[in-house]
Each structure stands twice: as C-alpha cells, then as structure tokens.
Amino acid sequence: MRSLPRRIPHFEAVVRKYGKDQLAYVGINIAHEQDPYVVPFMKQSGYSFTPVRDEAEKRGNLIARGAPTNYLIDKEGNIVFSNFRTDEHNHRTLELMINELLDK
C-alpha cells in the first residue's frame, strides 16, 4: 500500500471530472494485513474511492496479478480495459477510456 498513495491523485484528478451517476471508483484491498491502514488513510485523504476488502470466493472475473491492478468495467460487469496505469503523464488516456465506456 505504500506505493498506492502516489498513484491515487492521478486517478482522482480524472475521476472528479465525472458525476457519481456516471462513474464509481472502487479500491479493492488484496493485502488483508493492511486493513488497519486502509480505513484511517481513507478518512484522512479525502479521496473519493470506495475501499472494499478482497474476498477470493467473490472475485469472479477480476484477477489481481499484483498491486495495483486496474480495471475499467462497464455497467454490465464486463472488463473493457485492464492492466493500465495512470500517472502524471497519461491522465488523458484514462479520460479517453472512461469516455469510451460512457458512450456505449
């Protein structure tokens, strides 16, 4: 989780451009030993994503090969984009991917 806060602001900068009725930003914690860190981090950070705890038996088609693993999922639950990163250099790429989903 130590590297996670460096990436979150870049996602957050893009996500805040969309309404809550358009986009949901969910963070799944796969490192259960970090659970005590996640809740205080969320309360202090002001980030808009919803943290949830990974439960392997409920994972379905979401396979995390490492952390972070990113997915853009459409309203029907289909993975449309995966294995991408967002940083200070590619905000526009994430915007284009989200816009493509919203235009479906």
C-alpha positions in Angstrom: 0.0 0.0 0.0 3.0 2.3 0.4 3.1 2.9 -3.4 -0.6 3.3 -3.7 -0.9 6.9 -2.4 1.4 8.1 -5.2 -0.9 6.8 -7.9 -4.3 7.7 -6.3 -4.0 11.5 -7.0 -3.7 10.8 -10.7 -6.8 8.6 -10.8 -8.6 11.1 -8.6 -7.8 14.1 -10.9 -9.6 12.3 -13.7 -12.5 10.7 -11.7 -13.5 14.1 -10.2 -14.4 15.2 -13.8 -17.3 12.8 -13.8 -20.5 12.6 -11.8 -21.3 9.9 -9.3 -24.1 8.7 -11.6 -21.5 8.2 -14.4 -18.6 6.6 -12.6 -17.8 4.6 -9.5 -14.2 4.4 -8.3 -13.6 1.3 -6.1 -10.4 0.2 -4.5 -10.1 -3.5 -3.6 -7.6 -4.2 -0.9 -5.9 -7.6 -1.6 -3.4 -7.2 1.3 -5.6 -8.0 4.3 -2.8 -7.3 6.7 -3.1 -3.6 5.6 -6.8 -3.4 6.5 -6.0 -1.3 9.7 -4.1 1.2 7.5 -6.8 1.5 4.8 -9.7 2.9 6.8 -7.7 5.7 8.5 -6.0 6.5 5.2 -9.4 6.9 3.5 -10.7 9.1 6.4 -7.7 11.4 6.2 -7.1 11.5 2.5 -10.3 12.9 1.1 -10.1 10.6 -1.9 -13.4 9.6 -3.4 -12.9 5.9 -4.0 -14.7 3.3 -2.0 -12.4 0.8 -0.3 -13.6 -2.8 -0.2 -11.9 -5.9 1.1 -10.9 -8.6 -1.4 -12.8 -11.9 -0.9 -11.4 -14.6 -3.3 -14.6 -16.5 -3.5 -16.5 -13.4 -4.7 -13.8 -12.2 -7.1 -15.4 -13.5 -10.3 -13.5 -12.4 -13.4 -11.2 -10.0 -11.5 -7.8 -11.5 -11.2 -5.1 -9.4 -9.5 -1.7 -10.4 -10.6 -0.1 -7.7 -8.5 -1.0 -4.5 -6.8 -2.2 -2.2 -8.0 -4.2 -3.9 -10.8 -6.6 -1.6 -12.6 -9.8 -2.4 -14.5 -12.5 -0.3 -16.2 -15.7 -2.2 -16.0 -18.9 -1.4 -17.9 -22.4 -1.3 -16.4 -22.9 -4.9 -17.3 -19.8 -6.0 -15.3 -17.6 -6.7 -18.4 -14.0 -5.8 -18.2 -13.3 -3.4 -21.0 -9.8 -2.2 -20.1 -7.3 -3.8 -17.8 -3.6 -3.7 -16.8 -3.1 0.0 -17.2 -1.5 2.6 -15.0 -2.4 6.3 -14.6 0.3 8.8 -13.7 1.1 12.4 -14.2 1.8 11.8 -17.9 -1.3 10.0 -19.1 -4.4 11.4 -17.4 -5.9 11.9 -20.9 -5.6 8.2 -21.7 -7.7 7.3 -18.7 -10.2 10.0 -19.7 -10.5 8.6 -23.2 -11.1 5.1 -21.8 -13.8 6.3 -19.5 -15.4 8.3 -22.2 -15.5 5.3 -24.5 -17.3 3.3 -21.7 -19.8 6.1 -21.1 -20.5 6.4 -24.9 -21.5 2.8 -25.1 
